[in-house]
């Protein structure tokens, strides 16, 4: 199986799937969630883990700035889709997100 970590702002076709995965875990209005996700940008993105063959969104993680530390970030809103849990995807998502942050 092949997986890819994609900055959401570079591929908005995953926006609705991402809203669904996040709202399954932390309910919020779709409009508020959408507005939050659209703030993603290169340095502090919302990242989505995608299964390449099926184009299914499997997880989400967001990098956010650490106040007062210009080259630091912290990880938040890490979630794997409920039906995909227990397969090591959370660990993979964390590793891929860390590698993205270190670039």
N, C-alpha and C positions, 0 to 999 in steps of 0.2 A: 504494500500500500504506500501511496505517496501523499505527503502532506506539504502544505505551503503556508507560511505566515505572511499575511498581506496587510499593509496599512489600509484601513478602511477608506480613508479619503482618496486613495488611488484606485479604488474599485468599489464604487457605491452600489453596484448590483447586489452586494451582500448586506446592504443597510437593513432591509426588512427582516432578513433572517437573524441579523444581529440583535435587532430590537426584540424579536421573539425570544431568543436565548436569554438575554439579560432580564427581560420582564418575567420570564418563567421563574427566575431566582429572586429578583427584587422588583416587584410590581411597581409600575409608574405609568403615567399616561404616555401613549405612543408619541405624542407631540413633544413632550418634555424630553423623552429619551432620544428622539430624533435630533432635537436641537443640541443636546449634549454631545452626541456622536459626531455631528457635523463640525464640531470644534477641533477634530483631529487634524494634526499637521505633522510634517516630517519629524521634527525634534521630539514632540510629545504626542504620538499617535494612539489611536485605538487600533489594536491589531486583531485580526481574525485568523483563526486556524481553519484551513479549508482542506477537505479531502479532494485531491486534484481530479481523480477520475469521475467523481459524481458531482463536483462543484458544491458539495454540502458544507455548510458552516458548522464546525464542531466545537468551537470555543472562542473566547474573547479575553483580551487583557489590555489594559491601558497604562501607558507610561505618563507620569505627571511630574511637574517640576518640584524640586525641594527648595523652599523659600530660603534665600540667602546663599545658595550653593549652585552657581551657574552651570556646572558640569555634572550635576547629580540629578537623578530621577528616582521616583519610587513607583512601585507596581501596585495597581489597584484594579478592582472590578474583574478579577480573574474568575472565569467560569467555563465549565465544559457542559455542553448540552446534556440534559438529563439522560437521554437514551444512549449516550456515548460514554458514560462514566464507567470506571472500573477496568479500563483498557490501557492505562498508562498515558492517556492523552494529556492529562493535567501536567504531568512531569515534562512531557514533550513541549507543551505550550510554555511552561516556565523556562525551559532551557532555550527554546527558540527566541523567546522574548528577551532573555538576558543577552543572547548573542546579538540581537538587533540593537539593544541599548548600548552595547560596547563598540559598535561601529563608529 
